C-alpha cells in the first residue's frame, strides 16, 4: 500500500495536525469512513505523528459484526497497529436498542482507552454525517441545538475525549482515497435498507444534491448554527445566574414583577431563554441524562401562559405569587426507598439520630398532614410531598424540608453549579 502525501493528509484531516504527538486511539468499525481514518492516521504516524491504537466494538446486532471485527484486526496487523476487539454483552430488557448500543459502545471504548492510558479516541464522522443528522433532526422539528453541527470533540465519559478529525471530508473523498491506495472496506447493509431512517435520508440527499443543496452546504449551515448556539448558550448561562433561584432542590423562576424579588429577572422575557432554563431544570431535578422533548417543554410554556400546573419528565411546575416553581413530581418518587444514610432519589442525603428500622421515602400527602410547621417553610404542598422524609413502620419521623426536623437534616447532593453546567 502506498503512503499518502502530507498535503493530502492535511486536507482530509483539516487542523488535526495540531494534536500533540503521543498516543491516539481510533475507533474502527470496518466501514469506509473509519477504515479511511485508520489509514490516514497510520500514514500520519509514519510521518512523525502520534502512536496509534485501534479499537472495534462487536455489538452483535448483525450476523456480520464478528466478521467485520476480524477484518479490522487483520488490517491493523498489516499496518502494524495494535488492535483490540470489545464484545458487548447485549441490551437490557427495556429502552431503545440502538441508543443502548451507542451508549455502550462509547462507554466500552472510554474504559478501554483509560485502561491503556489513552486520552483521545478519533471517530470517523464526516461532512455527510453532519448533513444526514441535520435532515433527520429537521424532520423531527428540532430547534437550534438539534440542527447545530456536531462538535470537533466531545467528552461523553471523562477523562476520555472523542475527537472528529474528518468533519471537513466527504464520504466520496474518503472512498476515492481508499480506492487510490487499493484498500477495501466493509459496507453495512442497513445503509441501503429503507426500513432505517438514515438510509432514506441518504437517498433524499441525492435528490437535494441535484438542486444544489449539497452535504457540504448543509454542513456549513449547521456549523453557523453551532456558532449561534454557543453564543446563545453563553448568554443564557449568564442570565440564569441572575434569574434562577433555588429552594430546597427546586427552581424558582420569576414570571411577573410580583415574583421577581430583589435583583430578580423575569425568565419569560425571551421564549428561547425560558425554554433553555426549563430544559436544564427538568434534567437537574429529575437526574435524567436526556433533555425533555420540545413538545414536552411546550406544555410547560403553555402552562405558564395559563398559570396552571403541568408535569414533564418527572417534574411538576406550580405557580404562586408571580413565580413558577419547578419541583419533583410526587408520582415519580412515590415508590423510591432507601435506608437511612443512603442517597435518596439520586440527590438527597438525610442525616440524623441513628436508629433501627428507618427508611427514607417521599413525604406524600399522609406524611404532610403530620408536619404542623409546613406553612412556615413557604413551600407549596406539591413540592413538600415529593421531598424526602424519614419513616419507621409507616410513621413519619422527620421531614426537614417540611419543617419537621426532629434532629434530622437534608443535604442536596446535586449542587447548584451542576444545574448551570447543564445550560
N, C-alpha and C positions, 0 to 999 in steps of 0.2 A: 504494500500500500504506500502510495507516495504521500509525502508530507504536504501540508497546506502552507502557503506563503503567510508571512507575518501580516502583510496587508489584508489578506482575506480574513485572517483571524480577527484583526482589529475591526473590520467592517461587520462581521457577524456577531462578535462578542461585545460590540459597542465599547463602553468605557470600563469593561470588566478587567482590563489590564491594570487598573489601579488597585486591584485586590492584592493585599500584602502576600509575598511569597511565603508559603508554609505548607500546610496540608489542607486539601479541599475534598469534601465528599461530593459525589454526583449520583443522583437518583436516575436509574436506567430501567425502563420497562421492557425495552426491545423494540418499541415503535420508532418511526423515523426521526422524530424530534429529539428524543432522548439519546438515540444512537449517534445522531449528529453532534449533540452536545458532548457526549463521551469522546468522540474522535477529535473534536475541536480542542477540548481541554487536554487530551493526550498530546496533541501537536504542540499546544502551548507549553505543557510541562517539559517537552523535549527541547523547547526554545528557551528554557530557563524559568518557566513558570512554576507554580506550586506542585507538590506531590499530590497525586490523585488516588482516591479510593472510591470504588463504586459499590452501590447497594441496590438490590432489587427486592421488592416485596411481592411474594407469591400469595395473592389474596384467595386463590382457589375458587373464584366466582365463575371462571370459564374453564372448559376442558383443556385449553391450550396454555394455561398460565404456567404450569410447571415446565413445559417445553420452552416457552419464551424465556423463563429464568435460566434454563440451561444454555440457551443461545447466548444470552448476555454473558454468562460465565465463560463460555468458550471465546467470545470476542475479547473479553478482558484478559484472558490468558494470552491471546495473540498480541495484545497491546502492552502486555507486561504490567497490568494494573490490578492491584488486589481487589477482590470482589467478594461480597457476602450476599447470600440469599436469605431473607427473613420470611418465615411462614406464619401467616395469620391463621389463628385457630377458628375464626368464623364469627358471625354476628350473634348477638343475644336474641332473645325471643321477641323483642319489641323494637320499634323505631324504624327509621328509613335505612334500608340495606346499603344503598350507595353512600349515604352520609356516614354510616358506621365504618364502611370500608375505607373511605377517605380519611376519616379521623384516625382510625387505627394505623393506616399507612404512615401518616405523618408522625404519630406517636412512636411507632416502632423505629422509624428512621432516626428520630431525635434521640431515642435511647441508645441506638447503635452508635451514633456519632459521639454522644457524650462519653460512652464507654471507650471509644477509640481516640478521645482527645481531639475530636474534630469540631470546630465551631460553626462552620458554614457548609450547607449542602446545596448544590446547584440543581435547579429544576429546569426542564426543557420547554417552558411555556413560551409561545411565540406571539407575533402580531396577530396571527389568525385566532389564537385562543382569546386574546383581548376582544377581537371583533365578535367572535361567537358568544362570549359571555355578555357582551353589550346587548346583542339582539335577544338573547334568552331572557335577560332581565327587562329589556324593553317590552317584551311580550307579556311580562307579569305586571307592567305598570310601575316599575321601580322608579325611585327618585334619584337625587344626586349621588347618593352613596352607591347604589346598585349600578349606576351607569358609569361610574368613575373607573378608570383603568386600574388594573392590579398593580401593586407596588413592586419596585425592583427587589425589595427584600421584605421579609416579614418574620416575626418570631412567634410561631404557633406554640412552641414549648421551649421556654427559656432553659438554659442559655444558648441553645442551638438556633441559628438563624438560617432561613431558607432564602436563597438568592435566585434571581431570574435573569441570567445574562443574555438571553436570546429574545427579549421582548422587541428588539428592533429588527429581527429577522423574520422572514415569511416562511411558511411551510414549504413552498415551492423552492425557495433559495436553498433550504437545508437539504431537500431531496436531490437537487441538482448537485450540491456539494458532495453528497454521498455517492451518487452515480459517477461523479468525476473521479472519485478515488476507488471505485469498484467495490463499495461496501453495501451489503444487503441489510435489510431490516425486516421486522415482522409487522404485519398490519392487523389491527384489532377489527374483526368482522363487524362488531357493533357500530363502527363508524359509518357503515353503509346500510345499517338496518333502520328503516323508517319508524320502527317502534320506539326508537330513542330520540329524544328531543334534539340532541346535538347533531345527529345525522340529518335531521330535517333542516336544522339551521344551516348546516354546511351547503345543502342544496339551495337554500334561499340565498346564500351569499353568492353563489354562481350567477343567479338572476340579477342580484343587485350589482354585481361587478360589471355586467353589461350596461348598466345605467350610470356607470362611473362612481358608484358607491363601493369602493374597494375596501378590503380589510385594513389597508394602511391608512386610509382616510378615516375610517371608523375608529381605529386605534388612536389617531391623533386627536380626534374629537373627545374620545374617552380620557386621554391624558389632560386635555384642557379642563375637563370637568373635574378631574382629580385635583388639579391646581386650585380650582374654585372651592372644592370641598375642604382642602387643607386650610384655606383662608377662613372659610365659614366655621370650621371646627375650632380654630384658634379664637375667633370672636365669641362663639357660644361658650367656650370654656371660661373665658374672662367674664362674660356676662353672668354665667351661672354662679360664680363665686360671690356675686353681689345679690343675685335674685333668689337663690335657693337657700332655704333654712332647713335645719334638721332638728327633729324632736323625737326622741325615743325610737330611732330606727325608721322614722317616717320622713318623707319630703313634704315640706310645707311651702306652697307657692302662692305668691300674691297675684290674684287675678283681677282685683279692682283696688282703688285707692284706700278703701277702708282696711284692707288687709295688708297693705304694703309695709307698714311699720317703719321704724327709724332707718332710713337709708335703703329700704327695700325697693325693688324694681319690679314692675309688672311683667310677668312672663308671657302674657298674651299679646304684647305689642307686636311681635313678629311671629307669624304662624309656624315658620320653619324652625325658629329658635325654640318655641314652645314644644314642638314635636320632638326635637332632639333632647330637650331636658326631660320630657316624659319617657322617652325610649330608654335613656340611661337610668332613669329612676326605676322603671319596671325591672330592668336587669339587675340593678343594685339590690333592690328589696327581695326579689324572688331568688336571686343567685343563679339565674339562667345564663347559660353561655350564648344563647341565641337572642337576638333582638326580636321584639314583637313585630308581627306583620304590620304593614302600613294600614290595612283596613282596621286592625285592632286599635291602633293609635287614633284612627279617625273616630272610633267610638268614644275614646276619652275626650277628644276635642269637641265632639258633638255634645257630650255630657256637660262639658264646661259651659258651652253656649246655653244649654237648657238648665244648668245648675241642678242636675240630677246625678245620682250615684251611678257608677259604672265599674265593671270588673274586667281586667285584662291581665293575662299571663300570671295568674296567682296573686294579683294585686287589686286593690279597690281604691277608687277615688271618691272622696266625700267632700262636701262643700260646707264651709262655716265661716261667717264673719269676713267675707271678702277673700278667703283663701281656699285653695284646693289642696287637700291633704291626700297624698298617695301613701297607702299603708298596705300591710299584708292582708290578704283575703282569708277570713276565718276558715272557709271550706278547704283552702289549700294546705292548712296545717292542723286540721281537726284531728287527724289520726297520727300526727307526729309525736313520738315519745322518745325520751332518753333518760338515762339515770342522772341523778344529781352529780354535778362535776363534769358532765359531758356537754358538748356544744349542741344546742337545740336549733333546728331549722337552719343549720349552717352559719348562724350569725350571733346567737345569744349564749352567753355563759353566765349561769346563775350560781352564786356562792353564798353560803350561809351556814348556820349551825348544822353540823353533821348529825345525821340520824338515819336509822334504817327504814326501809320501806318507802323511800321517797322517789318520785319521778317528776320529770319536767314535761309539761304538756301545755297546750293552749288554754288560756283562761276560760274562754267561752262565756255564754250568757249566764249559765248557772253559777260559775265562779264569780262573775262580775257582781252579782247580787250580794256576795259576801264582802265586797270591798266598799266599806262605808265612806271612805275618803276619795272615791274615784272622781268626783266632780272637782275636787281641789286640784287635780292634775291638769285640768283644762283640755284634756284629750277626749275626742268623741268615742262613743261606745264601740263603733266599728273598728277603731284602732286597738282599744284595750282588749277586746275579746280575742283578737288574733295575736296577742302578745304572750310571752311565756309566764308560766306560773308553776309553783311547787305544790305537788299533790301527794296525799297519802291516803290510800284506800278510798278514793272518791271524794275526799275532803280537801279543799284548797287550804294550804298552809301559808303561802306567801305569793304575792303578785306585785313586785316592786314597781312596775310601770303603772299600776293602777292604784297606788297609794297604800298598799298593804305589804309592808316590808317584813315585819317580824324578824329582823336581823338579817334579812337576805338583800342582796343587791344584784342588779343585772348589768352586765357589761356587753356592749356591742362589739363583736369581733370584726365585722366588716366596717372599717372606718370610713370617714367622710372623704378622704383622699381617694379611696378606691372608687367612689362614685365619680369624681372628676376625671379619673383615668378612663372611665367608660365613655366619656364625651369625645 
